[in-house]
Amino acid sequence: MSNSFLGARYIGDLFGSYTLASRHDLPSDQPRVFACRARSASTRQIVVTAPVIGKAGEQLTAHFDELGLLTGHLSQISADGFTIALDLSDSDRAALGAKLDWLKRRGIHGSKIDRRQDKRVRLPKPRTILLLPDGRSLVGLIIDASIGGVAVSADLLPAKGMPLAVGSVLGRVVRLLPTGFAVQFAKVQVLQDLARSLGPQSADKQATLSSALSEVIRLGRPVSD
C-alpha cells in the first residue's frame, strides 16, 4: 500500500459504534457497544460525537462501515464526545488513508435517509438528554429518528415497556438494539420539528416531563404528552 495516503483526511459524518475498555455488561462481562458519529477522520485520529465518554488514555475499539474495525485510545475529551488516537501500523494507516481518500473523492456524507414507511432521518445534532421515570437524566445519542419513534444509544439497559422522555418527547422502549434501544413515541411527531423536539430541553421543560413520567408510573397508564 502506497504511503501517499498517510496524510489523507475526511471531514463529514460517518456513523459507527465503539466499545470502551472500562464498560462491560454484567455478569456476562461482554463489552458494551455504543453508537457514535465521526465528524472528521484522518490516518492519525478520529473526532466523534458520542453518548458515553471514558477517561483520557482509555483503550477502545471503533467500527465504521466505510472504514472497518479500528483500535486506539481516547486522547482528548470534548463537550460532546472525544478524539480517538489510532494505534495502527504504517501499512494499516496507509490502507485507512486509501479509504478516506475514496470517501473524499466520492463526496459521501452521513446524512442518509431511509425510505421506509416512516421516513428515518439522521439529525444534524445527534446528542440528546434522556429523562427516566425515577427523575434521573443521562446523555444519549440519536442514531436515527422518524415521526413515530427514535433509536437511541446511551449508558442504559432499559426493560421493554419502560417509559421515558427523549428530549421533550414521551415514549416507551419497544426493543433493544445492538448499540442501544428503540423508543416508540406516545404521539406521532412532525418530521420538520424532530431536531428541536428531540434535542436537550430547558430545566423547566425537564421538570414538567419528570412529573408526567412519575404520573405514568403511579397510575400505570399509557404514556401520553
PyMOL commands that set and color helices and strands:
alter all, ss='L'
color gray80, all
select helices_A, chain A and resi 3-5+90-106+191-197+203-219
alter helices_A, ss='H'
color red, helices_A
select strands_A, chain A and resi 9-20+34-42+45-49+59-64+68-77+81-86+127-131+137-145+149-154+163-166+169-177+180-185
alter strands_A, ss='S'
color yellow, strands_A
deselect
rebuild
show_as cartoon
